[in-house]
Amino acid sequence: MAASDLTTPWAVALNTFLSHLSGERRLSPRTLDAYQRDLGGFGDFLLDHLGAAPDLSDLAALSPRDFRAFMAARRRDGLSPRSLARALSAIRTFFAYGKRRWGLDNPALSLVESPKLGRAAPKPVSEGAARQLLAETGARGEPDWIAARDSAVLLLLYGCGLRISEALALAGRDAPLGDTLRIAGKGNKMRIVPVLPAVREAVERYVALCPVPIAPEAALFRGIRGGALGARSVQSLMQTLRGRLGLAETATPHALRHAFATHLLAHGGDLRAIQELLGHASLSTTQIYADVESQRLMAIYDGAHPRARRR
C-alpha cells in the first residue's frame, strides 16, 4: 500500500470500518454498537492524548506506552477488566482491517497484553427460590395453557439443566418426553439428559392444554399467537416472577441452570457426572459450581460455629 493511504483521517477510517462490519460481515446492531462505543472511546482518547484529530499515520506511530495509557484511562473511567478486554479486541480488529485496507501496521499493538479475566461465579437461585418461582408461574392469572407452558419450560431449565435455547429447540416429535432427552448443545455437542417425572408430567400437561396444533417438525413451545416461543418471552417471564417474589436481578433463566448444577452438587452429585449433564467440554468450567458450594458452606460455618466468630 502507498504511504499516502495513511493520511486517511481517523473519523473516516472508523466509519469505513463500521460500514464493513455492517454490510459485509453483517454483524448484529448490538455488536455494532459495542464496536462503535469502544472505538469511539479510543478516538476520543487519541484526540486528547495527541492534541489533534488523528489520522492513520498517527495510529501507525503509536507505542506500547500509548496503548497502555488508553487502557489506564479507560480503567479510571470505571471500565471492568472484561470491558477493557473487549475494547482492546475491537482495536485489534480495526488494525487488522486497516492493514488490509490502507496498509496500516503497528507491531507495538502485539506487545500490549489483554487484562486478566477472572471467571465470573455463577449466581444460582436457592432451592427455596426455585420452588417459589415454579409455584408462582401458575399463580399469575394467565390462561391455563400458558401457565402450563411456562411451568414446563422453567422445569426443563431447573430439572434438566437445559439452556433456554436448548429447551426452546425441542420439537413436537420430542413429546411425550421419555426417560432421557438427547440434546444438541454448544458446538453441536450431543449429550443425554435424564428427565424427571415432574418435568415429563409438566410437558404432557402443556401439550394437552395447548390450543395450537403441534406438528412433529414444529417448535414444541408456542407463543400466544401460535408461533415458536422466543427466548425473550422466557426472560420476560423471569423478570415478572422475580419482581413478584422480590428476588434479585440475578434470578434469570440461566440462574435455573446454575441452580440445577449447584443443587445437585450440594446433595452429593459427582462433578464429572454434572459436567456431562451440562455439556461442558472442560471439567474446569464445571469446577466453578464446586467453588460456589464451598463458599456457601464456609458462609454457613462462619455464621453458625461459635469458634468461627472468635478473633
Buried (B, 14 or more C-beta within 10 A) or exposed (E): EEEEBBEBEBBEBBEBBBEBBBEEEEBEEEEBEBBBBBBBBBBEBBBEBBEEEBBBBBBBEBEBEBBBBBBEBBBEEEBEEEBBBBBBBBBBBBBEBBBEBBBBBBEBBEEBEBBEEEEEEBBBBBBEBBEBBBEBBBEEEBEEBBBBBBBBBBBBBBBBBBBBEBBBBBBBEBBEBEEEBEBEBEEEEEBEBEBBEEBBBBBBBBBEBBEBEBEEEBBBBBBBEEEBBBEEBBBEBBBBBBEEBEBEEEBBBBBBBBBBBBBBBBEEBEBEEBBEBBBBEEEEEBBBBBEBBEEBEEEEEEEEEEEEEEE
